[in-house]
Amino acid sequence: MQLQRILYDVDEHVATITINRPERLNATDDLTRTELGWAWGQVRDDPDVRVAIITGAGDRAFSAGQDIKATASGGIRNKVPGSRLHHGVWKPVICALNGMVVGGGLHQVADADLIIAADHAELIDTHLAVGNVFALEPAVLLRRMPLSMVMQLALMAKDGRISAQRAYDIGLVNEVVPGERLQQRTREIALSIAALSPATTQTSVKAMWTSLDVGLHAANDVAYRYVLQHQMTHPDYREGMVAFAEKREPRWTVE
């Protein structure tokens, strides 16, 4: 695929997706969403990929969300959100917030497994200010942060922005680092995850996200089903314990 709006690279089992429209603050138009969908399909289907990083070009914005100017002139033809959960990706995803994230850009934040933020990053929502309903992003954000903070984003618009440090304080962001350290630190984490059993990691990620769809007792049943199936059918379950007992690096099965 000839990419025009994003960059896609795979190195040492880590795929890096970069929204590459710094002149538009990495805003997403129809083509951007199409290319993001392609990239998530690559992450999902490529056995060489074990972890994915999503970030933005430059240091001003991760993504300004929907390209309002493009939408105002031509409407929206591609309405599929370009984030991992919408494409069935269960490989670990790290969101590297290199700047402000606005509106539709919050999809990527909401759907990530880990979020590493530059110290100047901030979250903003302007859906209501431009006549759009703020609902899709909160569907997941409400499972990750307090209702009051999601309401702040929605109702206070630019005045309700949440700093990287505040996002860390409420448990949404995992780490806040200096801007110049963001990509290096994110890659360090990605490489450490890539060294784990791919099958065990993906099953764990899927089990945790799936458990959010149901109540507590049903979640326990879901989790136990994934655990039991993996223990009974996958060789990495025994290999991990044998390697530990033998004081050697595990030899994971890559499928």
C-alpha positions in Angstrom: 0.0 0.0 0.0 1.3 3.4 -0.9 1.0 5.3 2.4 0.4 9.1 2.2 -0.9 9.9 5.7 1.0 7.5 8.0 4.3 5.9 8.4 4.6 2.1 9.1 7.8 0.3 10.2 8.6 -3.1 11.8 11.8 -3.6 13.6 12.7 -6.3 16.2 9.1 -7.5 16.3 7.9 -4.0 17.1 5.6 -2.2 14.6 5.5 1.6 14.8 2.6 3.5 13.4 3.1 7.2 13.0 0.3 9.6 12.0 2.3 11.8 9.6 0.5 15.0 9.0 2.4 17.5 11.2 1.3 20.4 9.1 -2.3 19.6 10.1 -1.4 18.6 13.7 -1.8 15.0 12.6 -5.5 15.4 12.1 -7.3 12.4 10.5 -9.2 12.6 7.3 -10.8 9.7 5.3 -7.5 8.6 3.8 -5.8 8.7 7.2 -8.5 6.4 8.7 -8.2 4.1 5.7 -4.4 3.8 6.2 -4.7 3.3 9.9 -7.2 0.5 9.3 -4.6 -1.1 6.9 -1.8 -0.7 9.5 -3.9 -2.3 12.3 -4.6 -5.2 9.9 -0.9 -5.6 9.3 -0.2 -5.6 13.1 -2.9 -8.2 13.6 -1.9 -10.6 10.8 1.9 -10.3 10.6 3.4 -13.1 12.8 6.6 -11.1 13.0 4.9 -8.3 14.9 4.5 -8.8 18.7 4.0 -5.3 19.9 2.7 -2.1 18.3 3.5 1.6 19.0 1.3 4.4 17.8 2.4 8.0 17.8 2.3 11.2 15.9 4.9 13.1 13.8 6.6 16.1 15.4 6.3 17.3 18.9 3.2 19.5 18.8 0.4 17.0 18.5 -0.3 13.3 18.7 -3.4 14.0 16.7 -5.9 16.9 16.5 -8.6 14.4 15.8 -11.0 14.6 12.9 -9.8 17.0 10.1 -12.7 19.6 10.6 -11.8 21.6 7.4 -11.8 18.5 5.3 -15.1 17.3 6.8 -16.7 20.7 6.4 -16.0 20.7 2.7 -16.5 17.1 1.8 -18.2 15.3 4.6 -17.1 11.9 6.0 -17.1 8.8 3.8 -14.9 6.6 5.9 -16.6 6.4 9.3 -14.7 3.4 10.8 -12.5 4.5 13.7 -8.9 3.7 13.0 -8.0 2.2 16.4 -7.0 -1.3 17.4 -10.1 -2.5 19.1 -12.2 -1.9 16.0 -9.8 -4.1 14.1 -9.5 -7.1 16.5 -5.9 -6.5 17.4 -4.9 -8.3 20.7 -1.2 -7.7 20.4 0.0 -5.2 23.0 -0.3 -1.6 21.9 1.6 1.3 23.4 0.4 4.9 22.7 3.2 7.4 22.7 1.7 10.8 23.3 4.1 13.3 21.7 1.9 16.3 22.1 -1.8 17.3 22.4 -4.5 14.8 21.6 -7.8 16.1 20.6 -11.3 14.7 19.9 -11.1 11.6 17.7 -7.4 11.2 18.6 -8.7 10.0 22.0 -9.7 6.7 20.3 -6.1 5.7 20.2 -5.5 6.7 23.8 -8.7 4.9 25.0 -7.8 1.7 23.1 -4.1 1.4 24.0 -2.8 -1.0 26.6 -0.1 1.3 27.8 0.2 5.1 27.5 3.5 6.9 27.7 3.2 10.7 27.6 5.6 13.5 26.9 5.5 16.0 29.8 4.0 18.7 27.5 1.2 16.4 26.2 -2.4 17.2 27.0 -5.9 15.8 26.3 -8.6 18.0 24.9 -12.1 17.3 23.5 -13.9 19.7 21.2 -16.8 17.4 19.9 -19.5 19.5 21.5 -18.0 22.8 20.3 -18.3 21.7 16.7 -21.8 20.1 17.0 -20.6 16.5 17.3 -21.7 14.0 19.9 -18.9 12.8 22.2 -19.8 9.2 22.8 -17.5 6.7 21.0 -14.3 7.7 22.8 -16.0 7.8 26.2 -17.3 4.3 25.7 -13.8 3.1 26.5 -12.5 6.1 28.5 -15.2 5.6 31.1 -13.6 2.2 31.8 -10.2 3.8 32.3 -10.8 7.1 34.1 -13.3 8.8 36.5 -16.7 9.9 35.1 -16.0 13.4 36.3 -12.9 13.7 34.2 -14.6 12.4 31.1 -17.4 14.9 31.7 -14.7 17.6 32.1 -13.3 16.8 28.7 -16.8 16.8 27.1 -18.5 19.8 28.7 -15.6 22.2 29.3 -14.0 21.8 25.9 -10.7 23.6 25.7 -11.0 24.8 29.3 -11.3 21.2 30.4 -8.0 20.0 29.0 -6.1 17.4 31.1 -2.4 17.7 31.4 -0.1 14.7 31.1 0.7 14.9 34.8 -3.0 15.0 35.7 -3.7 12.0 33.4 -1.0 10.1 35.2 -2.4 11.1 38.6 -5.8 9.7 37.7 -4.3 6.4 36.3 -4.9 6.9 32.6 -1.2 7.4 31.7 1.4 5.0 32.8 4.5 7.2 32.6 5.3 10.9 31.9 8.7 11.5 30.5 10.6 14.5 29.0 9.6 15.0 25.3 13.1 14.2 24.0 12.9 10.8 25.9 9.5 9.7 24.7 10.3 7.6 21.7 13.3 6.0 23.4 11.4 5.1 26.5 8.4 3.8 24.6 10.6 1.5 22.5 12.4 0.2 25.6 9.1 -0.9 27.0 8.0 -2.4 23.6 11.2 -4.4 23.3 10.8 -5.8 26.8 7.2 -6.9 26.0 8.4 -8.4 22.7 10.7 -10.7 24.6 7.6 -12.4 26.3 5.8 -15.3 24.9 3.7 -13.9 22.0 0.9 -16.4 22.5 0.7 -15.9 26.3 0.8 -12.1 26.0 -1.9 -11.9 23.3 -4.2 -14.3 25.2 -3.7 -12.2 28.4 -4.5 -8.9 26.6 -7.6 -10.4 25.0 -8.8 -11.9 28.2 -8.5 -8.6 30.1 -10.2 -6.5 27.4 -13.0 -9.2 26.9 -13.7 -9.2 30.7 -14.7 -5.6 30.5 -17.7 -6.5 28.5 -19.4 -8.4 31.3 -20.1 -8.3 35.1 -17.7 -9.5 37.8 -18.8 -13.2 38.0 -19.0 -13.6 34.3 -15.6 -11.9 34.0 -14.1 -14.5 36.3 -15.5 -17.2 34.1 -14.1 -15.6 30.9 -10.7 -15.1 32.5 -10.5 -18.7 33.8 -11.5 -20.1 30.3 -8.6 -18.2 28.7 -6.2 -19.3 31.4 -7.3 -23.0 31.3 -7.3 -23.2 27.5 -3.7 -21.8 27.3 -2.4 -24.1 30.1 -3.9 -27.2 28.5 -3.0 -26.5 24.8 0.0 -24.2 24.4 3.6 -25.3 24.9 4.8 -21.9 26.2 3.0 -22.6 29.5 5.4 -25.4 30.3 8.4 -23.9 28.6 8.2 -20.8 30.7 8.4 -22.7 33.9 11.0 -25.2 32.7 13.2 -22.3 31.5 12.9 -20.6 34.9 13.8 -23.8 36.7 16.7 -24.4 34.4 17.9 -20.7 34.7 17.9 -20.1 31.0 16.1 -17.9 28.5 12.8 -19.4 27.4 12.4 -20.6 23.8 8.9 -19.4 22.9 6.7 -21.0 20.2 6.0 -18.4 17.5 2.9 -19.2 15.5 
